[in-house]
Amino acid sequence: MKAWQVHQYGSPEEMTLDEVDKPSPGEGEVLIRNRAAGLNFFDILQAQGKYQSKPSFPFTIGGEVAGTIEAAGPGVGQWSPGGRVLCLTLGGGGYAEYSVAKAARAFPIPDGMGFEEAAAFPVVYQTSFFALENRARLRQDEWLLVHAGASGVGMAAIQIGKAFGARIIATAGSEGKLTFCRQLGADHAINYRDETWVDQVKQITGRGADVIYDPVGGDVFDLSTKCIAPDGRLLVVGFASGRIPSVAANRVLLKNISIVGVFWGRHADENHGYLSETHKTLTKLYQEGKINPLVSAKTPLAEAPAALRALANRKVAGKAVLTMP
């Protein structure tokens, strides 16, 4: 089978498309014939050696795929060959024609959802649901400020926040992406390149945002502490800006705000059954038309480095996926 291999840490362009042996599923695992694979920013970090997970060389990046069950390992009873599934892959391996996943991390594709949309579904929607439901306890009519609203996680946060009945402000860096955020359901969209965005949030809300969803970090995090409401929750989702920020404790004290970590992967590892139950909830929201993964870029597997470069250069709105024939 064909798979993109990282032989040394570096840019996406340094990966090679190699012919490798098709993997075999072990105890409690399934083998997936991939039809699509979701692209995520952490894929780039892993190829660069900047992610917390560092597999042995050579390795294949990619954490989410959609396709059909090719084979099931010992102890797997709930899946049979041909079943349509979306999966969180086992230690990466998504940028390939076949991937292995734990059976407990393979879920049925909702009726009416295509393979490309299914590959864009698990990581960003699971992450954003965990952030807004478990960590922020977002309530109806609260103000939710979503940074990087046109990104994959931002898209999911806007849609899930709207499903929860929140009022949404999204930030993005271009007029096209601001329009995209409004189409997703954002009540207001602000260009973060405008130095007055903090004041605009205050003006719109009257007291600041009750919950701030921040996958960016850096200056965005710093400025968010100036437009958060008293008793607000600032969600630390990631550091796409490249700078891990710190916060003045007196600002936390004076506003009674909470700085809340969002480490979905750890929570999923430590709470058996969480992923499955969340997938059922997300499937219901999808079937009700309240959430929908929007894929703006579909690239053949052979062109994966170019697709990752577009993601790194912030040329993607919503999600990007690789497709396999």
Secondary structure, 3 states (H helix, E strand, C coil): CEEEEECCCCCHHHCEEEECCCCCCCCCEEEEEEEEEECCHHHHHHHHCCCCCCCCCCECCCCEEEEEEEEECCCCCCCCCCCEEEEECCCCCCCECEEEEEHHHEEECCCCCCHHHHHCCHHHHHHHHHHHHHHCCCCCCCEEEECCCCCHHHHHHHHHHHHCCCEEEEEECCHHHHHHHHHHCCCEEEECCCCCHHHHHHHHHCCCEEEEEECCCHHHHHHHCCCEEEEEEEEECCCCCCCCCCCCHHHHHHHCCEEEECCHHHHHHHCCCHHHHHHHHHHHHHHCCCCCCCEEEEEEHHHHHHHHHHHHCCCCCCEEEEECC
